[in-house]
Amino acid sequence: MELSTDTKNILGLQLPTDPRWVDLAAISIEAILTDHAYCEQKAALTCISYIQRYSDRVELVKELAPIVTEEWGHFRLVLQELHKRGLQLGKQRKDLYVNALIAFQKKGGDEPTRLLDQLLMMALVEARSCERFKRLSEGLSDDYLKKFYRRFMESEAGHYTLFIDLATLYFGKEKTLGRWSEWLAYEKEVMESMEIRGDRIH
């Protein structure tokens, strides 16, 4: 799928991550890697659920199938990094950020309405992950981890544009941009309300 210039231009988070987050993450590497691993796992499972739920959406199935493989591969890479460092995969924690985004999704209504919000929520999660990985790739003192997170940053950039493009394909540019602006404004409020924690990707 070609990524349009318009798509690239609309992806702008309204609140950057507080620089203190990287410093906190640097002293919580085991927790960050654990949370990161579960984020990748949940992304793969979510894409599988969308493929099952919207199996009649040919382009969606085609585009998300390889993302499942990629996200699961990322989970394995993070798990490998934990083991290499003699660290353990901890328990999965409640993702307050994602739960707050889920609360903003339109409930009920017809399938297209729900699908639009699901695609945009995934785009937003990927966008914030990309921004956080960029912070880690630039702010950590561990040179290996900086390169490690640079790789993930580049991958997430492609993912969030893919979800926006799928939304635009199915719902048109005007409707997608209108709802996307609402999601961006809401996400800013969520970020402002959340405690800065170094043991979470989000």
Wavefront OBJ file of the C-alpha trace (Angstrom):
o trace
v 0.000 0.000 0.000
v 1.382 3.414 -0.964
v 1.591 5.975 1.836
v 0.254 9.292 0.655
v 1.815 12.648 1.499
v -1.478 13.700 3.074
v -1.376 10.722 5.394
v 2.138 11.527 6.542
v 1.217 15.136 7.255
v -1.713 14.409 9.573
v 0.252 12.301 12.033
v 1.214 14.698 14.781
v 0.889 13.973 18.496
v -0.145 17.106 20.348
v 1.932 16.512 23.479
v 5.526 15.232 23.399
v 6.755 12.824 26.043
v 8.235 14.510 29.098
v 12.059 14.200 28.816
v 12.166 12.872 32.391
v 10.506 9.665 31.186
v 13.708 8.471 29.478
v 15.716 8.983 32.656
v 13.202 6.939 34.614
v 13.137 4.247 31.927
v 16.943 3.997 32.017
v 16.842 2.832 35.631
v 13.945 0.445 34.956
v 15.239 -1.476 31.920
v 13.835 -4.834 33.052
v 10.388 -3.305 33.583
v 10.516 -1.382 30.295
v 11.541 -4.456 28.308
v 8.828 -6.523 29.990
v 6.167 -3.943 29.221
v 7.489 -3.571 25.680
v 7.286 -7.338 25.134
v 3.650 -7.422 26.166
v 2.864 -4.396 23.981
v 4.195 -6.262 20.946
v 2.272 -9.383 21.919
v -0.989 -7.461 22.323
v -0.470 -5.704 18.984
v -0.156 -9.069 17.229
v -3.250 -10.445 18.969
v -5.262 -7.320 18.157
v -4.410 -7.599 14.465
v -5.467 -11.256 14.522
v -8.784 -10.298 16.112
v -9.395 -7.651 13.419
v -8.670 -10.161 10.667
v -11.175 -12.566 12.216
v -13.813 -9.883 12.821
v -13.501 -8.166 9.445
v -12.593 -11.090 7.203
v -14.724 -9.578 4.412
v -12.473 -6.496 4.279
v -9.999 -7.779 1.700
v -7.450 -4.977 1.968
v -7.487 -5.061 5.761
v -6.773 -8.788 5.840
v -4.041 -8.432 3.238
v -2.282 -5.596 5.074
v -2.619 -6.856 8.649
v -1.542 -10.454 8.018
v 2.172 -9.540 7.696
v 1.871 -7.145 10.657
v 0.892 -10.092 12.854
v 4.113 -11.850 11.901
v 6.170 -8.693 12.404
v 4.705 -7.860 15.819
v 5.193 -11.407 17.064
v 8.753 -11.270 15.786
v 9.224 -8.093 17.810
v 7.930 -9.854 20.906
v 10.558 -12.552 20.402
v 13.305 -9.966 19.907
v 12.444 -8.197 23.156
v 12.217 -11.522 24.978
v 15.646 -12.437 23.592
v 17.039 -9.126 24.831
v 15.702 -9.789 28.326
v 17.285 -13.226 28.428
v 20.580 -11.938 27.033
v 20.773 -9.492 29.917
v 19.922 -12.138 32.501
v 16.540 -10.522 33.107
v 13.111 -12.113 33.426
v 9.866 -11.475 31.608
v 7.739 -10.115 34.413
v 4.000 -10.122 34.823
v 1.800 -8.246 32.413
v 0.559 -4.986 33.919
v -2.664 -3.140 33.314
v -2.176 -0.663 30.459
v -3.860 2.473 31.776
v -3.057 4.397 28.601
v -4.688 1.890 26.253
v -7.646 1.445 28.590
v -8.203 5.211 28.499
v -8.166 5.132 24.690
v -10.618 2.223 24.595
v -13.023 4.322 26.682
v -13.062 6.925 23.880
v -14.134 4.438 21.209
v -17.703 4.812 20.040
v -19.738 1.935 21.414
v -22.699 0.366 19.682
v -23.829 1.685 16.337
v -23.004 0.034 13.034
v -19.891 -1.923 12.153
v -18.266 0.839 10.040
v -18.444 3.299 12.941
v -16.747 0.836 15.263
v -14.127 -0.107 12.667
v -13.102 3.503 12.062
v -12.433 4.051 15.756
v -10.598 0.749 16.103
v -8.265 1.622 13.226
v -7.630 5.128 14.545
v -6.989 3.896 18.070
v -4.407 1.450 16.743
v -2.822 4.257 14.706
v -2.581 6.360 17.847
v -1.033 3.590 19.951
v 1.535 2.964 17.227
v 2.247 6.697 16.912
v 2.866 7.090 20.634
v 4.999 3.952 20.683
v 7.043 5.345 17.803
v 7.542 8.607 19.676
v 8.583 6.780 22.860
v 11.013 4.534 20.969
v 12.538 7.641 19.391
v 13.072 9.075 22.858
v 14.805 5.882 23.984
v 16.942 5.726 20.835
v 18.202 9.239 21.520
v 18.266 9.454 25.315
v 19.626 6.163 26.652
v 23.310 5.873 27.511
v 23.441 2.218 26.414
v 24.558 2.405 22.756
v 23.220 -1.061 21.935
v 19.762 -0.254 23.309
v 19.765 3.044 21.428
v 20.176 1.142 18.149
v 17.724 -1.508 19.343
v 15.002 1.087 19.846
v 15.846 2.958 16.667
v 14.865 -0.191 14.782
v 11.544 -0.396 16.593
v 10.884 3.298 16.032
v 11.191 2.888 12.269
v 8.860 -0.101 12.298
v 6.154 1.651 14.337
v 6.258 4.619 11.968
v 5.152 2.343 9.152
v 2.470 0.731 11.278
v 0.642 3.864 12.319
v 0.559 5.237 8.782
v -0.840 1.880 7.634
v -3.773 2.114 10.040
v -4.516 5.678 8.926
v -4.382 4.613 5.289
v -6.786 1.732 5.940
v -9.204 4.121 7.639
v -8.951 6.535 4.700
v -9.484 3.710 2.224
v -12.718 2.611 3.883
v -14.127 5.906 5.168
v -12.640 8.645 3.017
v -10.221 11.427 3.798
v -12.662 13.950 5.277
v -14.296 11.582 7.762
v -10.976 10.037 8.763
v -9.273 13.403 9.318
v -12.220 14.724 11.287
v -12.286 11.819 13.714
v -8.472 11.644 13.844
v -8.303 15.241 15.097
v -10.711 14.282 17.892
v -8.532 11.313 18.818
v -5.392 13.475 18.912
v -7.048 16.042 21.179
v -8.323 13.323 23.506
v -4.925 11.591 23.633
v -3.334 14.865 24.711
v -5.737 15.032 27.651
v -4.928 11.427 28.556
v -1.183 12.114 28.509
v -1.601 15.243 30.634
v -3.548 13.303 33.242
v -1.168 10.365 33.554
v 1.694 9.994 36.003
v 5.177 9.868 34.443
v 6.328 6.297 34.956
v 9.568 4.741 33.773
v 8.279 1.183 33.886
v 5.802 1.587 31.033
v 6.143 2.162 27.295
v 2.929 4.216 27.384
l 1 2 3 4 5 6 7 8 9 10 11 12 13 14 15 16 17 18 19 20 21 22 23 24 25 26 27 28 29 30 31 32 33 34 35 36 37 38 39 40 41 42 43 44 45 46 47 48 49 50 51 52 53 54 55 56 57 58 59 60 61 62 63 64 65 66 67 68 69 70 71 72 73 74 75 76 77 78 79 80 81 82 83 84 85 86 87 88 89 90 91 92 93 94 95 96 97 98 99 100 101 102 103 104 105 106 107 108 109 110 111 112 113 114 115 116 117 118 119 120 121 122 123 124 125 126 127 128 129 130 131 132 133 134 135 136 137 138 139 140 141 142 143 144 145 146 147 148 149 150 151 152 153 154 155 156 157 158 159 160 161 162 163 164 165 166 167 168 169 170 171 172 173 174 175 176 177 178 179 180 181 182 183 184 185 186 187 188 189 190 191 192 193 194 195 196 197 198 199 200 201 202
